[in-house]
Amino acid sequence: MDEELYQAFITESEESITQLNNSLLSLESNPDDTEAIDDIFRQAHTLKGNFGAMGFDNAATVAHAVEDLLDEIRQGRLDVTPERMDLVFDGMDLIVEILHDIEENGESTIDPTDTVDEIRAAVESGAEEGNSNAASPDEADDDTEVDLVALAAETVDVDAVEAAQLTHARIELDAGDMAGVDAGIFLSGIPEEIDVAGMNPPRDAIENGEFDDGFDLFIAGDSPESVESDFQGLWKLSAIEATDVSEALDGDVEVEADTGADASETEQDTTDSPEDASDESADDDGGSAESDSTDESGSSSPSTTSGSKTETSDDDGDEKEETRSISAVKSVRVDVDQLDELHELVEQLVTSRIKLRNAIDEEQHTALDTLDELDKISSNLQNTVMDMRLIPLKKVFDKFPRLVRDLAREQDKRVSFKVEGEDIELDRTILDEISDPLMHVLRNAVDHGIEEPDVREANGKSRTGTIKLSARRQHDTVIVTVEDDGSGIDADAVRDKVVSEGVETREEMNAMPDSEVFDYIFHPGLSTNDEITDVSGRGVGMDVVKTTVESLDGSVSVESEPGEGSTVKIRLPVSVAIIKVLFVQVDDREFGVPIKYIDEISRRDRVQTVNGAEVIVHEDTIFPLIRLREALEIDSPDPDRGMVVRIRPDDRQVALHCDGVTKQEEVVVTPLQGPLSGVDGLSGTAVIGDGNVIPILDVSTLEMPDEGKRAMYEVDPTELPGSSEEAAD
């Protein structure tokens, strides 16, 4: 099998499964969501066709069974119920399992019989119900004609059709495994004089093979007899049935429109039944948060149907021109290894540029001008490559609605899951690593945060809990937040657990503010929940969140109010490797501090000594001082002079003392490997212009003196004298 084709098949299948899962969730919470139903059938048909074409019949069989069950729902013979949706999701899970088997072994021997039989049984029950309520042939014909007229009114831009006649043509092809290719050849063979006013599904979907037994064309200006005659002999045509639907041109046909409101938001309500979901949403005055996502074209009008001829007029309405929409190629697949190689080359270019600038004498003005131009070009190249590595959070966020739904069902809880900011982008490397930490946080929100419906009601809350996953960009940082309106965290219970585990003393914990206490939920093995569940386990998970986030040069914090809920906030860099650093001097050595962590640089005389601890006070907040000589174990006398670098409190509430500040520079950071990777206070190294290797400091793990820790909790900053010294430039 061709490797490129194989990888494309895996990638496309994963994307279809994710999209299908989310559309199924939309259908479960709103069974009347026609947009979700249409998307479900497009994706299910694509999966079935792709697996069949690649020879993986077990997955194709499951997809076919799922498609048949959903068709019973679409035809109204079966209602949407949690139990039937569980069957559909079981089928989807089996397809995922088969796909993973294929990806690892190149084939799959998984037997889908049991799952398929369960789904088929549900399908047969729907067919029996349908037969008992079957309409007479005459009634069915009348309904079909009305449906075609309504379909025409929904598909065709009737205002753009000048002809008095409109014909519907149902097309069936004798297509092989490459149904989309055959359909594309068929459409291209339609004579130009035939005015195709609309297609269902749209042309791009037809050419992707996203149709069952056939597809619909609407022809303007020709009679049914003429259409059937003109189409005879076209590529792979096996059957055509033409019907006059000119009634649609009158403009009086009522079409049930889908406003598309659900498309601008991601909200999943995992409730006991669809009826309950609609009742809950009716009582929600606030509504759901909207996404900023928009279609690139800015329009989804039926008049832009691919392949159809339309007539446009100027202001006077005299001149007309026929246009045929053309789908431009706006993206290409790039091998990840090639992208990584390009990124490494850019890193080398940046390093060479820095070395070159240091090597050129300041008096060589011409060379400096040329170097400035090189700086501009290489910076633009660097920015472009970094942008190429950015991927929307949607790639990760799309996995979570299904996760939350299943967890809520397992525990008989009701959860409304909302997503915002899924279009925010992160570097691919960071995106790959952040998926598991977010999953742990969401699991804890469902398991330990959201209460059971009866408990919530007894506490005066809605029976349905809310979990909100959001992201926003702040300079070079992305902040991902998980909020829930559950039971919250009892700070005193955390204190008791920390003391009982021997992690800290009772005195230390009692003096500690709640905001600091909550950080202990990230301590390995520490859990305040006595009940062990299959969802969140034995305190394993949240420590992984902190470890993973910090390894990405990020930070994580928790806020909570008992009875009101909790908020977990994760701060992540947008990209990795190339960053701006401030060079600080300690004795005769230089170290780099990432500029994104720095809030202020000031003189040493702002330092105060309180209860034996060196601190600085800023806006009624105490920042304990870390002397880099001591933290980095540099054995030399500490001069009285020096500078203080205050770190942003969101990252760490400390200030760093150094001998001096030398310069700012953009560098390529190489993470520490092997035994050095666990060294506190260091995150990596960078090669600067003169060829020297400079350590990059990790401000989150630099050791703080015990006196400084106590000062944060025991000293009231408002009672300390403020400093009149200005921050240094």
N, C-alpha and C positions, 0 to 999 in steps of 0.2 A: 504494500500500500504506500502511495506517495506520502512522505512525511509531512509536507506542507498542507496537503489536503486533509490528512489525519488531524493535525493540530487545529486547522480551521473548523473541522467538524466538532472537536471537543469544545473549543471556545464558543462556537455558535450554540451548541446544545446547552452549555452552562448558562448562557445569557437568556435563552428561551425558557429554561426551567425557572430562573429567577423571576422573569417577567410574568410567566404563567402563574407562579405561586402568588405574586402580589395581586394579579387580576382576580384570582380565585378568592383571595381575602376580601377584595372589594365586592365581589358577588355575594359572599357570605353575609356581609354587613348590609348590603343593599341589593336584594334579588332582582330589582327592577333596573339595575345599572346596565343598560344596553351596550354602552361603550365597553364595559368590562367583558360582557359576553362575547362581543365581536372579537376583542383582543384574545380572549381565551381560545376561541376556535382557530384563530390565525396561528397562535403559538403551538397549540396542540397538533394542528395539521403539519406544521413545519417539523416538529419533533418526530411525528410518525413517519413522514416522508424521508427525513434525514437518516433515521435509524434503519429504515427499510432499504434505502439506496446503498448504505454502507454494509448491509448484510447482517445487521444485529437484530434478528427477528424477535428475540424475547422482549426487548425494549419497545419495538414497534407494536407488538401485540398488546402490551400494557397501555401504551399511548392510545391505541385504537379503542380499547375497552373504556378508558377514561373519557375519550371523545364521545362514545356512544351514550354513556351515562349523562354527560353534560348536555347532549342533544335532547334527551328525555326531559331535562329541566328546561331547556330553551323552548321546547314545544309545549310546555305547560302540563305535561303528563306527570311530572314529579315536582314536588315543592323543594325549595332549598331548606335543608335541615342540618343541624350540626352533625348528625350521624352520617348522612349522605356525603357531606363535605369531608368527614373523616375518611370515608372510603376513597374519595378523590385524592386526598392528601397522602393516603397510604400508597396509592398508585404512583404518585409523584415521587415519594420517598424511594420506592423500588426502582424507578427509572434513574434516580440519582445514584443508587447503589450499583446498578448495572453500568452506568457511565464511569464511575470510579473504577470498577472492575476492568472495564475496557481500557481506561487510561493507564492502569498499572500493568495489565497483562496482555494488552493488545486484542483481547477477546473476552467474552463473558459466558460462563456456564450456569449462571443463576437461573433457576426454574421459577417462572412467574405464575405458574398454574393456580396456586391457592388464591393469590390476590386477584387474578383475572376472574376466577370463578365467583368470588364474592361480589366483584363489580358487575359481572354479567347477571347475577341473581337480582341485583337492584334494577338493572336495565329491564329485565324480563317482567319484573313487578310493575314497572312503569308502562310497558307495552300492553300488559293485561288491563290496566286501568284505562289506558287510551282506547283499547278496542271496545270496552264497555260503554264508552261515551262517544263513539265515532259518529261523525256527521254523515248525512246522506251524500251520495255522489254529486247531486245538483248543488247542495249547500257548499260542498267542498270546492266545486268549480267557481261558484260565486265568490267565495272567500279568496281563492287564488287570484282571481281577476282584480279584486279590490286590493289585495296585497301587492300585486305588480304595479298598479297605479300609484299606490302609496310609496313603493320602492322607487319608482320613477321620479316622483315629486321630491323625494329625499336625496336622490343621487344626481339628478340633472339640474343645472342652472337654467330654469325655464325662461328666465328673462333674456338669456343670451340666445335662445332658440327662436329663429324667425319663421321656421317652417310651421305649417298647420298640422302636420302629422308627426307622431312619435311612435316608434315601434320597439317593443322589447324583444330581444333575441336571447334565448337560453342556449348556450353553447356547450356541447360536450365533445371532448377530444379523445382520440385513441392514443393517449399519451403513455409513454413508457416510464422508466424510473426517473427520467429527467423531465418531469411534467412542466416545470417552469420554463425550461428551454423550448420545449415544443409549443407552449402557450405563447412565448415571445415571438417565435417564428410565425405562428398563426396570426397574431395581431399585426405584425409588420407586413403581412401579405394582404391585408384588407385594402382594396383599391382606394386611392386618395379621394376620389369623388364621393365616397360614402362618408357621411358626416356622423362620426361616433360622438354622441353628445355626453356619454357617461358610461362608466364601468363599475361593476360591483363584483368582487372587491376592487379597489383601485389597481391601476396597471402594474405598479411596482409589486404589489402583493401577488397578482396573477403571475407575473414573470418570476416570482420566487417560489411558485408552485403552491401558494396558499389558497387552494380551493379544493372542494371535495369532488363531487361528480362533474361539476361544470362551473361556469360563471355567467354573468349577465352583461349584455351590451344593450345600450339604448341608441337607436338610430333615428336621426331627424330627417324628415322629408321623404322617406320611402315607406311603401306599404309592406305589410307582413309577407305577402307573396313575393314582392320584389327582393326583399332582404333574403328570404330563403333561397331564391334563385341566384342572387349575386354571390352568396357565400359558398355555394356548392363548389367542391374541388379545392378549397383552401386546405392548407397543411393540417393533416391529422384530424380533420373534422369527421366525427362519427355521427353526430346528431345535432339538429337545430330545430327549435320550435319558436316561431315568431308570433307575437300577440300585439294587437293595437292598444296602446295605452295613451292615446292622444288626450284623453280626459285630464291627464296630469298637467297639460299645458294651460288649462283654464285657470289655474291658480287657486281653485276652491278646495283642493284636496287637503284634508287635515292630516298633518304628520306629527306624531308625538316626538317633539324635539328633545335632544339631550343637551343640556346647557353646558356640559363639560366641566361643571364646577368641581367635581371630584378629581379632575385631571390636574388641578393646580395645587393639590395638597396630598399628603400621604397620611391617612388616618384610618386605623383599624380598630373596630370595636369587637372584642371577643366576648360575646354574650351567650346566654343560654339558648336564645332563639332569635331569628331575624326580626320577629315582631317586637321583642323586648328592645332590640337595638334601635329600632325606629322610634319607639316610645322614649327611650333615653335621650336620643338626639333632639327630639322635639322640645324637651325640657331644658336643653342647654342653650342659655342665652348668649354665651360667649362665642359659640361656634368654634371652628378649628382654624389653626394658623395656616396662612397661605404661603406657598412656595413662590420664589421669584423666577422659577423656571419658565421659559417661553420657548416656543418652537422657532427654529431659525428662520423659517419662512414668514413667520408672523401671522400665518393664516391657515385655517383648515377648511376653507370653503369648498363645497363640492365642485364649484366651477373650475377648480384647479386640478381636476382629475387627470392623472398622467395619461397621455396619449389621445385625449379628446381634442377636437377642433373647436375653437371658440372664436367669436367675432367681436372685435373691440372697435369703438368709435371715438373720434376726436370730439372737441367741444361742440362742433356744428352737427355732428352725427352723420356727415356725408361720407367720409372715407372709412373704409373697413379693411382690416387685414386679418388673415387667418394665421393663428399661431399654434404651435405644437410644443407643449412643455417638454423640456429636456432635463433629465436628472443628472446634475453635475457630480463628479467624484469629489467629495469633500474630505475624505479620510482614506488612509491606506494602512494596512497592517504592517507593523515593523517588528522584526524579531527582537525580543527583549535583550538577548546577548549583544546584538548590534547596537542597541541604544545604550547599554552599559559601556560598551567599548568607546562609543562616541563621547560619553560623559567622562570617561577616564582621560581621553585625549584632551578634552577641554580643561580638565584639572591640570594636566601637564603644561598646557599653554599658559594658564594663569600663573603657574609657578615660574615658568621661563620668563614671562613678562615682568614679574617682580624682580627676578635676578637681573634682567637686562637694565631695568631702571636704576638699580643700585650700582651697576657697572659703569654707567655713562656719567662722565664728568659734567657738573652743572654748567660749565662754560660752553659745552658743545650744544649750542642752541638749535642748530639744524637737526642734529640727531634727536634732541628732545622733542622737537616738533613732530618728527616722524614717529617717535615713540608714543606721543599723545594720540596720533592717528591709530597706531596699533592698539593702544588701550581701548579706544572707542570700538574698533572692529571686534576685538576679542571679547569685550564686555557684552556687545550685542549678541555675539555667538554664544557666549555663556548663558545669557538670559533666555535665548531661544531654546537651547538644549535643556535648560532647567524647566522651561515651560512644557517642553515635550514630555517630560517625566511626570508632570502633574496630572492626576486622575481625580475625577469628582468622587466625593465621599459616597455618592449614590451607589457605587460599585460595592461598597461594604454595607451601607445602610439598608439596601434592598433585601438583605438576608434576614433582617431582624423582625419585620412584621410577622412572618411565619413562626419564628422562634417564640415570640411573645404570645402569639395565639395558642400554640401548642402547650406552652407552660401553663397558661391560664386554664386551658381545658383540663389538663392533668390535675390541677389543684382545685377545680370547681370555683375559680375566681373569675370575676368579670373585669376586663381591662380595656380601656380605650388607649390605643397607642398612636401617638402623633409624631411626625417627623418634620423638621425644618432645616433648611440650609444644606440640603443634600447636594447642591451644585457647587459648594465650596470645594476647592481642589487641594490635594496634598501630594507630596512626592510619592512615587510608586512604592519605594522601599518602606516608607512610614506607613502607607496605607495597608501594605501586606501584614505589617506587624500589629496594627492597632485593632484588627478584627477580633481576636480572642479576648483582649482586655475588655472591649465593649460588650462582648457576649457575657463575660463574667458579671459585669456591672448590671446588665439588664436581667440576668438570672436572679441576682440578689434583690433587685427591685421587685420582681414578681414574687419571689419566694419569701423574703423577709420584710419587704416594704408594704406591698398591697395586702390589705386585710380581706378576709372572707366577706361576702356580701352582707350576711346577717350582722356581723361585727361592725361593719361600716355603718349600716343603717342604725344600729343601736347607739352609735357615737354621733349621729346626726349628719352623716355623710351620704352622698349618693352611693347606691349599691355598686356602681361601676367605678373602679379606680382609674386613674389617669397616669400614664407614663409618657414623658415627652423627651425625645432625642433630638437635639439641635446642635448646629455648628455655626460659627461666625468667624470672620477673618478680622484680626487686629494686628495691623502692621505686618511683620514677618511671622506671626503666630496664628495658629488656628485653635480656637477654644471649642471643645466638644463637651456638651453638657447633657447629663441624664437626670431628669427631675421626676419625682413621683409624689403623689399626695397621700401616701400611706401612713404607717404608724410612726415613722421617724425613728431616730436612734436615741436611746436613753444614755446620756453622758455618764450618769452615776453607775449604770450597769457596766459600762466600758471601764470606768475607773476600778470597780470591784474586780473585774476580770483581769485587768493588767496587774493589779496588786497580788491577786491569788496565784497568778502564773509566775510571780517573782520578777516581772520585767522592770517595774519601778516601785518605789516606796509609797506608802499611803500619804506621807507628807508632800511628796513631789506631785502626786496626782491631785490632791486636794487644792494645791496652789495653782494648778494648771487650768487655764480657761477652756471652756467646752470646745472651742474651735481647734485647739491643739489636741485635746483628748480624742476627737474623732479620727485623727490621723492614725491612731493605734489599730483601727480596723484593718489596716494594711499590714499589720505585724503577722509574720508566718504562724499559722495554726491558731490564731486568736479569734474566737467567735463568741458573741454573747447569746447566741441562740442555742438553747439546750437541745432542741429537737433536730436530729440529723435527717435531712431529706435527700432524695435522689437528685434534686435540682442543684443545691448549693453545697452539699457535702459537709466536710468537717473543717471549715475555715480555710480550706485551700481555694485559692482563686483570687481574692482581693490582694494578697501579697504579690501574686503574679502580675496583677494590674500595675502596681507601683514599680516593680522591677522592670517590666517591659517598657513602660512609659519613660522612666528615667534613662533606660538604655538608648532611647531615641532622642535624648537631650530635652525631654519634656518634664512636666510635673503634674501631680494630681492632688486634689484637695476635696474635702467633704464639708458640707454644711447641712445641719439638720435641726428640726424643731419637733420635739415629741408630740405625736398626735397630728402633726401637720404634714410631715413628709421629709424627704431628703433630696439633696442635690450633690451629684458628683461632677466635678469640673476637671477636665483634662486639657492641659495646655501642651500644644505640639508645635515644633517648627514646621514651616511650610515645606522647606527642603533641607537636604543634608549636604555635608561635605564642604561646600564653599560658603564661608561665613566671614563677617567682619569682626575683628577682635581689637581690643585695646591692649597694648603691650605695657606691662608693669614691671618695674625693676625691684629685685630683692637681692641685696648684696651686689655681686657682679653678674647675676643671672637675669634672664628675661622670661616672663610667662605671659600667656595670652588669656584674656578674660573676654568671652563673647559679649559684644556690645549690647545685644538684645536683653541681657540680664541687668545692665547698669542703669541706675536711676539718677545718680549724682556723683560728682567727684569734688571733694572738698579738702581743706587743709587739716593737718593733724590736730591743730589746737581746738577743734570742735569736740574732741574726745573728752569725756568726763569719767571719773571713777566713782562708782556707786557700790557700796558693800563689797569692795574688792574686785568688782567687775568693770572693765573698760567698755563704755557704751557711747553712742551718739544718740541724740534725740531729734526726731523729725516729725512734725505734725502730731505731737502727743503720742508718738510711738517710739519704743526703745529698740535700738538696733545694736545687739552685742557686737563687740569688735573681735575679729579674728586676725591675729598677727600672722601673716604668711610665713615669716621666718620660723615661727613655732609650728604652725600647721604642716609645713613642708620639711620640717626638721633640718633647717639650714643653720649650721653651727657657726654663728658670727654675732658680734655685738649688735644690738638694735639701736640705731641712731635716734636721737630725740626728734629730728625732723622727719618728714615723710608726708604721704598723701593718704587719704581715705576714700575708698571706692564703695559707695552705698549701693547695695543690690535691691532690685525691685521687690517689694514685700510679697507680691504674688508668687515670686519664685523662691525667695528665702529671706527671712527677716534678719539680715546680718549686714555688717560692713567689713570690708577688707582693708587692712593696713599694709602699705608697701613703702619702699624707699622713694619711689618716684614713678611718674607716668611718662612714657617716651613717645609713642605714636599710635595711630590707628592704621590698620591695614586689612585688606581682604586676603584670606589664606585658604588653602585646601587642607582640611582636617582629616587625618588618618586615624581611625579608632585604634585604641590599644588592643593588642592581641595576646593570647596565651595568658601566662601568670600575671602580666601587668594589667589585664583587663579589669581586675577587681580592686585596683589600688584606689583608696579613697582620695578625693581631691583632684584626680586627673581624669580627663575624658578622652584625650587623644594628643596627637602631635601635629605640627605643621612645619614645612620647610619654607624659610623666608629667603629674601633676595640674596643674602651673602652665603647661602648654602647651609646655614646653621639650622638645627632642629630645635623648635621651641615647644615646650609642653603647653597644652591648653588646659586650663583649670576647670574643674567641675564644681561649681559653687554650691551645689546641693549636698555634696558629701564631704566638704572641708570640715575638719573637726572643730567644734566650738568649745571653748572653755566652760567648765561646769558652772563657774561664777556667772558667766553670761547667760546660761540657761535659767538660772535661778532669778537673775535680775529681770528677765522677761515676765516672770510670773509674780514676783514678790514686790516689785517697785512700781509706784504710781508715777508715770512719766510727767503728769501735770504738776507734780511737786518739785521737779528738777528745773534748774535754771536753763533757759534757752540760750542758744549761741547766737552771737551777733555777726559771726563770720559769714561772708557770702560764699556761695558755691563757686569753686574754681571753674574757669572756662574750659 
